Amino acid sequence: MNTNKKAMMSAPNTDQNILKEENNNRIIHKKTDTLVYALGGLGEIGKNMYCFEHENEILIVDAGVHFPEENLLGVDYVIPDFGYLVKNNHKRKILVITHGHEDHIGGIPFLLKSVDIEAIYAPRFAVALINKKLEERRMLRGVKIIEINEGSRIKMEHFTVGFFNTVHSIPDSLGLLITTPNGRVVETGDFKFDLTPVGTNADYQIMAYIGQIGVTLLMSDSTNSGVEDFSISEKKVANAILEITKKATGRLIVATFASNVHRVQQILESAVASGRKVIVFGRSMENVVQIGRKLGNIKIGEEHFITADQLSHTPANKVCIVCTGSQGEPLAALSRIASGTHRFIKLIPGDTVVFSSSPIPGNGQSVNQVVNKLFKAGANVLTKSILNNLHTTGHASQEEQKLMLQLIKPKYFMPVHGEYKMLVQHRDTAIETGVAPENIFTCANGDVLLMRDEKVYQSSMRIPADDIYVDGNDISGVSTAVLKDRKILSDNGLVSVIISIDSRESKILCKPVIVSRGFVFIKDSQSLLKEAELIVYNALKERMKTRTTFSEIKNTIRSTLEPFLYNKTHRNPIVIPVILNSKAAMLQMQQQRALKNSNHKAASE
């Protein structure tokens, strides 16, 4: 008996060992298995994308983007790697959207460019946002978008999808019940439990019923896993905003997330209740207000809005300005107001500026800079603190996460939508509610779970799930080398070395000229640059004593100049050699190339 067979006979008779074949100790997938994996959303906040695969079908839940950190210079979006889906383009695929936030719908235009999607199913508000997004990119034609609600049902060959209402900071937010050949999965989407919600209430009874009929795997929002107790109700925020709106003696400027439609609705309603006219600034805010009014989520008549031309003629205590920029974004409306560069608004003493938001981690410094500028201009600035309720989250805190776990009663649990520490904290919360630790899977993007006969196992299979950096509309991805060059340029600048040669005689026609940008101040560094030109010149004379190539000349310039500059300045600029060949040499090269091509053509004939 060989070693592998002995190992199989001696191993305990557990489900995990039944799945294992001692050939490289890998779990061998059966055709009848259901695969569950994330292409985005695990170990990060953003670019949510969760996939369920069975035989010839892939059900995709959400397709979001992640907005780049400061170190990703020039990158517009970070999207999931769609390579695995492209590879499986022969399989039937549908996309189901839980709600309309950018981290759940922002990747749709990029996904549609490379992956065959049969149809997109989305709730009403998300449909309007998706249509707007695709219309702006001229991609609306040929895309099948189907509106869904809590009563909808999607039937595929292997999957059946049902829905239930959840509470979030945007209207029409849904959770999913996915019935697969190997068990039931609940994907909550983003949610919180608010007992006095502004919009539609959560379907508590339906969630409890789903828990009673039995759930194999729960995938639940982990964003606020580290926050204890219940989050405050949106109604309390509404009351706080109304009180401030009534008390403000001058203009009221309110900044919040454009995507937080319920908050925008409350701000506008408070303004109207206080006898103020409303004006909206910021493209994303204008789009959301327009869509919200069209769909009836924002019930404010046209008579309550004013234009930019009317702003200067309206009494200060009768104005409410709603704008973007609550996170200190440099180009957002509030940042331009604070800097005095906005076209229509100049701050005056007596203005009240309200931040109805909390800084996203990493944005604290940008927000503080804007707040300081607002104070310097004489504005009264109010931010969220223990003294007021100017903001509440749209994500479940620990006690709300426990309630979801108790309602759904899953056998297996996979925390999703969160940084790694959030996933671990959610895991601990699940253990508190009675989920067995061995039945909880803290996964990374690309990890695969196997569902088989209403049991879930961790697979050794990995799916490529790297970040793809989008520059403009190019979804091929900005390579690491490009980002590295951008980082060097931002830190150390650029040095260009221009040389004139005659390649026929292997001769330098004049001394090199060095041009610097972002490296050193040229006026104060003439001696350094002259010395650098001389060192490069001497190295090139030595190199061109024998026949050489353009590539070797460039390498000589770099290998000579880079160490010299580092020794003198302790900085490593990008060195770009520019070779100018003499006209006679270029003409001779063209003639030789033409002769070579004609000889090749004659030989082939």
Disulfide bonds with the S-S distance in Angstrom:
none
